[in-house]
Amino acid sequence: MEEYHKIQTPITINGEIEDISAMLVGSVRYALGRRTYMVDWTCEFIRNNTHLLLEKDKKVILRDIEQQKNYGYGDKCDEECWLALLDYLKANC
């Protein structure tokens, strides 16, 4: 995933911050419990772009990750990603 950080091209997104924040919540909900590369990618993107999240959506993501423990996070590596993101969001948001 580090290779994506080498080149940063400015982008324009049509929509409001509410739209972007909601899409990030949707990404988390899609990836929670899955066992694919999407888990790591989603966690890293959220961690690198918390400035795009509205406060209410940060709370939703925190709640969703915490509640997922009742259903399982996926493989051990997935659980580590989610718990690391949870810790990061609690400490930095």
C-alpha positions in Angstrom: 0.0 0.0 0.0 2.9 2.3 0.6 3.5 2.7 -3.2 0.3 4.7 -3.4 1.8 7.4 -1.2 4.7 8.2 -3.6 2.7 10.1 -6.1 0.1 12.5 -4.9 -2.1 14.0 -7.6 -4.6 16.7 -6.7 -8.2 15.5 -7.3 -11.5 17.2 -7.5 -14.6 15.4 -6.0 -18.0 16.7 -6.9 -20.2 16.6 -3.8 -20.4 17.9 -0.3 -18.3 16.8 2.6 -21.4 15.0 3.9 -21.3 12.9 0.8 -17.6 12.0 1.2 -18.0 11.3 4.9 -21.0 9.0 4.2 -19.1 7.1 1.5 -16.3 6.5 4.0 -18.8 5.1 6.5 -20.1 2.9 3.7 -16.6 1.7 2.9 -16.0 0.7 6.5 -19.4 -1.1 6.7 -18.6 -3.0 3.5 -15.2 -4.1 4.6 -16.0 -5.0 8.2 -15.9 -8.8 8.6 -14.5 -9.4 5.2 -11.3 -11.4 4.5 -9.8 -9.5 1.6 -7.3 -6.8 0.8 -10.1 -4.3 1.2 -9.8 -4.4 5.0 -6.2 -3.1 5.0 -6.9 -0.6 2.3 -10.0 0.8 4.0 -8.3 1.1 7.4 -5.3 2.8 5.9 -7.5 5.2 3.8 -9.6 6.1 6.8 -6.5 6.7 9.0 -4.9 8.9 6.3 -8.1 10.9 5.7 -9.8 11.4 9.0 -10.2 15.1 8.0 -12.8 14.0 5.5 -15.0 12.5 8.3 -17.8 14.5 10.0 -17.8 14.1 13.8 -21.1 12.1 13.7 -19.6 9.7 11.1 -16.5 9.2 13.2 -18.8 8.1 16.0 -20.6 5.7 13.7 -17.4 4.1 12.6 -16.2 3.8 16.1 -19.4 2.1 17.1 -19.5 -0.2 14.1 -15.9 -1.4 14.7 -16.6 -1.9 18.4 -19.8 -3.9 17.7 -18.2 -6.0 15.1 -16.4 -7.9 17.9 -19.7 -9.7 18.4 -19.6 -11.1 14.9 -15.8 -11.4 14.3 -13.4 -9.2 12.3 -12.3 -11.8 9.9 -8.9 -13.3 10.0 -6.3 -12.4 12.6 -4.7 -9.8 10.3 -8.1 -8.2 9.7 -8.8 -8.0 13.4 -5.4 -6.3 13.9 -6.2 -3.7 11.3 -9.6 -2.9 12.7 -8.4 -2.7 16.3 -5.5 -0.5 15.2 -7.9 1.8 13.4 -10.2 1.8 16.5 -7.3 2.8 18.7 -6.1 5.5 16.2 -9.6 7.0 16.0 -10.0 7.1 19.7 -6.6 8.7 20.2 -6.8 11.2 17.3 -10.3 12.2 16.7 
